[in-house]
Amino acid sequence: MKQAIIIGGGISGLSTAWLLRRQAQADGVPLQITLLEKEPQVGGKIRSIRDNGFTCEWGPNGFLDNKPQTLELCRALGIDDRLHRSNDNARKRFIYSQGMLHRLPENGPSFVKSKLLSWPGKLRLLGEPFAPPSPAGVDETLADFARRRLGQEALDKLIGPMVSGIFAGNPETMSLVSCFPRIAELEREYGGLFKAMLKLAKKKRQQRAAGQVTASAAGPGGTLTSFREGIQFLSDALRDQLPDVVRSGCVARSVGVEDGRYRVATEGCGELQADLVIMAAPAYATAALLAPLNPAMASLLEQIPYASLSVICCGYERQRISHPLDGFGYLIARKEGRSTLGTLWDSSMFDNRAPDDMVLLRSMAGGACLPELVNLPDGLLLSRVQDDLRLIMGIEAEPSFVRIFKHQQAIPQYVAGHGKKLAELEGLAASHPGLFLTGNAFRGVGLNDCVASSQLTVERAMRFLQEGTP
C-alpha cells in the first residue's frame, strides 16, 4: 500500500486529503493518507467563534457561489443542504471617500449619479478604450495597470479599496496577472475592459435568448455563502469524515529523502515515511520544512511575503445604532488616513450572526499598508476602530461585545514577480517526484481558489501514483 503525507490542516490540506482519498478509492489505488496539523484544531484561519449569541469569524466569512469548486465539495460531502447564503443586503456595498459613504454603482445610470468619482474621474474612465496596451514583458502592478487604463482617481477610490478588501494588500506592489489573471486575460483578448464588457454582454444576451443563462447571483461576483453555524462547519465536516487521516497536534519538523522514499520528522508523531508528500502549509512554514531537502525551493518560498491583519468584532444593541446597516459594509479609500481597511455588517448579511436585538460589525485593520497596527495593544486597537466607526457611521455607543483576533502572517501577497517565482518553484519541484505544493500562497487566496488548487494537486498526485509522473 502506498503512503501519502499531507502537511497542513487548513482548508487546502483538508480538502486535498478528502479528495485524494475519494479519488484513490474510485481508481482502486490502495493508499494510506496521513494529514499532519500542528495545532490542536484543524481549519487553519477558518474558525467561527460562537459566544453570547454572536458568531464571529476569525478569518474568512464564506465563499462566493459564482465558482463551482467549494459548492461541488459541499455536495460531495453531503452538507450542501446546510449552506446559508447571505441575504440581498450583500448586494449593496460602499466605499468611504471624501468624508462620506458612497454606494458602489451597479450599472450605468447609478454610475453617472454616483458622487464617488468626480466628473473628471468619470471622464477619465470613459477614455479606457483608448489607453495604451500593457508593456511587453513587464509584470505590471495593479496600481500601474489602474493608472494606465482607468486613471489615478479610480485607483484611489475603486481599485485600492478592492485590493485591501481581498488581499489586505498594497496595489503599488501587487501583480495584476497574479492577483486578477482574468482581468489581464480580458485586456489581452479584447484590447480593453470596456470592449470586453460589451462583447461579453452581447454573448450573454445571445445565451439568454437561447435559454443557456440562469439568473445571476446577488452581489458582485456571486452570493456570499456560508453555513448557519459559520464557515468552520466546512472544515469540521472534512475533519469528521477523515477520522483515520487527521493527526492534530503533530508538528512536522523537516522533509527529507532516504532510500527513495520521503521521510518526515515530526514532534509528537515520530518519523514517518511516504511515497508522496503534499505541502499544504503557508509558504514560510513550507520553506522551513524543505530547507534541508532543497535550499533553493526554500529560498523562493521565503520570498512570498504575508500581510498582517487584525479582525475586530463589535456587538452593539440595535437601538443604539442609528445607521440603517442596509448593506454588505464598506471599504475605505487609503487617502482617508483611517486605521481600518473597512467594516462588514455581518448581522445584516447573515440573519443569525447576532441576537435579535443586537448587531455585529466586523472591522479589519492593518494589512500591507499599515502593518504596525497588528502590534498595538487590544485596548488601543479597539479605540482606533471606534474612532473610525464614530466618524463613518456615527456610532457613539460603547460595544457590549468585543472579540479581537490578530494574525501576524494573514494573507500572502502576490507582488510583482510572483509568477516568475512560481515557475521557478515548479522547475525545482520536478527534481523531487512525489512532492507537491498547494495552498493559498500560489494561485488564489479565497476558499474557492484553495479548493481548486486541491483538485489540481489531487489530479497530479494520482498521475504520480498510477503512472510515476507528476
SVG drawing of the C-alpha trace seen along z (x, -y; Angstrom):
<svg xmlns="http://www.w3.org/2000/svg" viewBox="-35 -67 55 69">
<polyline fill="none" stroke="black" stroke-width="0.4" points="0.0,0.0 1.3,-3.4 1.7,-6.1 0.8,-9.8 1.6,-12.6 -0.2,-15.9 1.4,-18.7 -1.1,-21.4 -4.6,-21.1 -6.2,-24.3 -8.9,-24.1 -6.2,-23.3 -4.9,-20.3 -8.3,-19.0 -9.9,-19.3 -6.8,-17.7 -6.9,-14.8 -10.6,-14.2 -10.5,-14.5 -7.3,-12.3 -8.9,-9.5 -12.1,-9.6 -10.2,-9.5 -7.8,-6.7 -10.8,-4.6 -12.6,-5.3 -9.5,-4.3 -8.8,-1.2 -5.4,-2.5 -4.6,-1.3 -3.4,-4.4 -3.0,-5.4 -3.2,-9.1 -1.9,-10.9 -2.6,-14.6 -0.3,-16.4 -1.6,-19.6 0.5,-21.2 -2.4,-22.9 -5.0,-21.0 -7.7,-22.3 -7.8,-21.9 -9.1,-24.6 -6.1,-27.0 -7.6,-30.5 -11.1,-29.2 -12.6,-29.4 -16.1,-30.5 -16.3,-31.8 -19.8,-31.4 -20.2,-33.4 -23.2,-35.1 -25.4,-34.6 -22.8,-36.1 -20.9,-34.3 -17.6,-35.9 -15.4,-34.7 -11.7,-34.5 -10.7,-34.7 -12.8,-34.3 -16.5,-34.5 -17.5,-32.4 -17.1,-31.9 -18.7,-33.2 -21.1,-30.8 -20.2,-32.1 -17.4,-29.5 -18.2,-25.8 -15.3,-24.4 -16.5,-24.8 -20.1,-24.1 -19.1,-20.8 -17.1,-19.9 -20.1,-20.6 -22.3,-18.4 -19.8,-15.6 -19.5,-15.9 -23.3,-15.8 -23.6,-19.1 -25.0,-21.3 -28.4,-21.3 -26.7,-23.2 -25.5,-26.1 -26.6,-29.5 -26.5,-32.3 -26.3,-35.9 -29.4,-37.9 -30.0,-40.7 -28.3,-43.3 -25.0,-41.8 -25.7,-43.4 -25.2,-46.9 -21.5,-47.7 -20.0,-51.0 -16.7,-53.0 -15.8,-55.6 -14.2,-58.5 -14.1,-62.3 -15.8,-62.0 -18.9,-60.0 -20.1,-56.6 -20.8,-56.1 -22.7,-53.1 -20.8,-51.3 -22.6,-51.8 -24.1,-48.6 -25.0,-50.0 -24.5,-52.9 -27.2,-55.2 -26.1,-54.7 -22.5,-55.3 -23.5,-58.6 -25.4,-59.7 -22.7,-58.5 -20.5,-61.1 -17.8,-58.6 -15.8,-59.8 -15.6,-63.4 -16.7,-64.3 -13.0,-64.4 -12.6,-61.0 -15.6,-59.7 -14.5,-61.2 -11.1,-59.6 -12.8,-56.2 -14.5,-56.8 -11.1,-57.1 -10.3,-53.5 -10.8,-52.1 -8.0,-54.4 -5.5,-53.5 -2.1,-52.2 -1.6,-48.4 0.2,-46.7 4.0,-47.0 5.5,-43.8 7.5,-41.6 6.6,-43.5 4.8,-42.1 2.7,-45.2 1.5,-46.2 -2.2,-46.7 -1.5,-50.4 0.3,-50.8 -2.5,-49.0 -5.2,-51.1 -3.4,-54.4 -2.8,-53.3 -6.3,-52.2 -8.6,-53.9 -6.8,-56.9 -5.4,-57.9 -8.8,-58.6 -10.2,-55.2 -7.1,-53.7 -7.6,-55.6 -11.3,-55.1 -12.1,-51.8 -9.0,-49.6 -7.2,-50.4 -10.1,-49.6 -10.8,-46.4 -7.2,-45.2 -7.3,-46.0 -10.6,-44.1 -9.4,-41.0 -5.7,-40.8 -5.2,-43.4 -2.6,-44.5 -0.9,-47.5 -1.8,-48.0 1.6,-49.7 3.4,-46.3 0.9,-43.6 1.0,-41.9 -2.1,-42.3 -1.6,-39.0 -1.1,-37.0 -3.9,-38.7 -6.5,-39.1 -5.5,-36.9 -8.9,-37.2 -8.6,-41.0 -5.2,-40.6 -6.7,-38.0 -9.6,-40.2 -7.2,-43.0 -5.1,-40.7 -8.0,-39.1 -10.2,-42.2 -7.8,-45.1 -9.5,-46.7 -12.0,-46.3 -14.9,-48.2 -14.5,-46.4 -14.5,-43.1 -17.6,-44.1 -19.6,-44.9 -18.6,-41.8 -19.3,-39.5 -22.6,-41.3 -23.6,-40.6 -22.6,-36.9 -24.6,-36.7 -27.7,-38.1 -27.4,-35.6 -27.0,-32.8 -30.0,-34.1 -32.1,-34.1 -31.1,-30.5 -32.1,-29.6 -28.5,-28.9 -28.1,-31.5 -29.6,-31.3 -30.4,-34.3 -27.3,-36.0 -26.5,-35.7 -26.8,-38.7 -23.9,-41.0 -20.6,-41.5 -19.0,-38.2 -21.9,-36.0 -23.6,-35.4 -21.5,-35.2 -22.2,-31.8 -21.5,-30.1 -23.3,-27.9 -25.7,-28.9 -23.0,-27.7 -20.3,-29.7 -17.8,-28.8 -16.0,-26.5 -18.8,-24.0 -17.0,-23.1 -13.6,-22.4 -15.3,-20.4 -17.2,-18.3 -14.0,-17.5 -12.3,-16.6 -15.2,-14.4 -15.1,-12.4 -11.3,-11.9 -11.1,-10.4 -8.3,-7.9 -6.4,-10.5 -6.1,-13.7 -3.4,-13.9 -3.7,-17.2 -1.1,-18.4 1.5,-16.7 4.3,-19.2 6.3,-18.5 9.9,-19.5 11.6,-18.6 11.1,-16.7 13.9,-14.5 14.5,-11.6 16.1,-8.2 16.2,-5.1 13.9,-6.6 11.1,-7.5 10.2,-10.6 10.9,-10.9 9.0,-13.4 10.5,-14.1 7.8,-15.2 7.4,-16.3 4.6,-14.1 4.3,-11.5 7.9,-10.2 9.4,-9.8 7.0,-9.0 7.7,-7.5 5.8,-8.2 5.8,-7.7 4.4,-11.2 4.3,-14.4 1.9,-17.3 2.8,-20.6 -0.4,-22.5 1.2,-24.8 1.8,-28.5 4.8,-29.4 7.0,-30.4 6.3,-27.2 6.9,-25.1 10.2,-26.9 11.4,-25.8 10.4,-22.2 12.0,-21.9 15.2,-23.8 17.3,-20.6 15.9,-19.0 16.1,-21.8 17.5,-25.2 16.7,-26.9 13.0,-26.0 13.0,-27.2 14.6,-30.5 11.9,-31.1 9.1,-30.3 10.6,-32.6 10.3,-35.4 6.5,-35.2 5.5,-38.0 2.5,-38.0 0.4,-40.9 -0.6,-41.1 -4.3,-41.7 -6.4,-42.3 -10.1,-41.3 -12.2,-43.3 -15.8,-42.1 -18.0,-44.5 -21.6,-43.8 -24.0,-46.6 -27.6,-47.0 -29.5,-47.7 -31.5,-50.5 -28.2,-52.4 -27.2,-52.4 -28.9,-54.9 -27.3,-53.8 -29.7,-51.6 -26.9,-48.9 -28.6,-48.2 -25.8,-46.5 -22.6,-44.4 -20.4,-47.0 -17.8,-49.4 -14.1,-49.7 -12.1,-52.8 -10.0,-54.7 -6.4,-54.8 -6.2,-58.6 -8.7,-59.0 -6.0,-58.1 -8.1,-55.8 -6.8,-52.9 -9.3,-50.3 -9.4,-48.9 -13.2,-48.6 -16.1,-47.2 -18.5,-44.4 -22.1,-44.5 -22.1,-40.8 -25.5,-40.7 -27.1,-42.4 -25.7,-39.9 -26.5,-36.7 -29.6,-36.8 -28.2,-34.6 -24.8,-36.3 -26.2,-38.3 -29.1,-38.1 -32.3,-39.6 -31.9,-42.9 -28.2,-43.2 -25.9,-43.9 -22.5,-42.6 -19.9,-44.7 -16.5,-43.1 -13.7,-45.6 -10.3,-44.8 -7.2,-46.8 -3.6,-46.7 -2.7,-45.0 0.4,-45.6 0.0,-49.4 -0.3,-49.6 1.5,-46.5 2.3,-48.1 -1.3,-48.1 -1.2,-44.3 1.2,-45.1 -1.0,-47.6 -2.4,-46.6 -6.0,-45.5 -7.4,-48.5 -5.6,-51.0 -6.6,-49.0 -10.2,-49.0 -10.1,-52.7 -8.8,-53.2 -11.7,-51.1 -14.2,-53.0 -12.8,-56.3 -13.5,-55.1 -17.0,-53.8 -17.8,-57.1 -16.6,-59.2 -18.0,-57.0 -21.2,-55.5 -22.0,-58.0 -21.7,-55.2 -21.2,-56.9 -22.2,-53.8 -19.7,-51.5 -19.8,-47.9 -21.3,-45.4 -19.4,-42.6 -15.8,-42.6 -13.6,-40.0 -10.2,-40.8 -8.2,-38.3 -4.6,-39.2 -2.9,-37.5 0.8,-38.3 1.0,-36.5 -2.5,-36.6 -2.7,-36.8 0.0,-36.0 0.9,-38.9 1.3,-38.3 3.8,-41.0 5.3,-41.8 7.5,-38.8 5.2,-36.3 4.5,-34.4 8.3,-34.0 8.8,-32.6 6.0,-30.0 7.6,-28.9 11.0,-28.5 9.4,-26.6 7.7,-24.2 11.0,-23.6 12.8,-22.8 10.0,-20.6 10.3,-18.5 13.6,-17.1 11.5,-15.7 8.9,-13.3 6.1,-12.9 6.5,-16.3 3.6,-18.7 2.8,-22.3 -0.7,-23.5 -2.5,-26.3 -3.3,-30.0 0.3,-31.2 0.4,-30.4 -2.7,-31.0 -5.5,-32.5 -6.3,-33.4 -10.0,-32.6 -11.8,-29.5 -12.7,-28.6 -9.1,-29.1 -7.9,-26.8 -10.3,-24.0 -9.5,-24.4 -5.8,-24.1 -6.6,-21.0 -8.4,-19.5 -5.4,-20.1 -3.0,-18.7 -5.0,-15.5 -5.0,-15.1 -1.2,-15.4 -0.8,-13.1 -3.0,-10.4 -0.9,-10.5 2.2,-10.1 0.8,-7.1 -0.6,-5.4 2.0,-6.4 5.0,-7.6 4.8,-11.0 3.9,-14.3"/>
</svg>
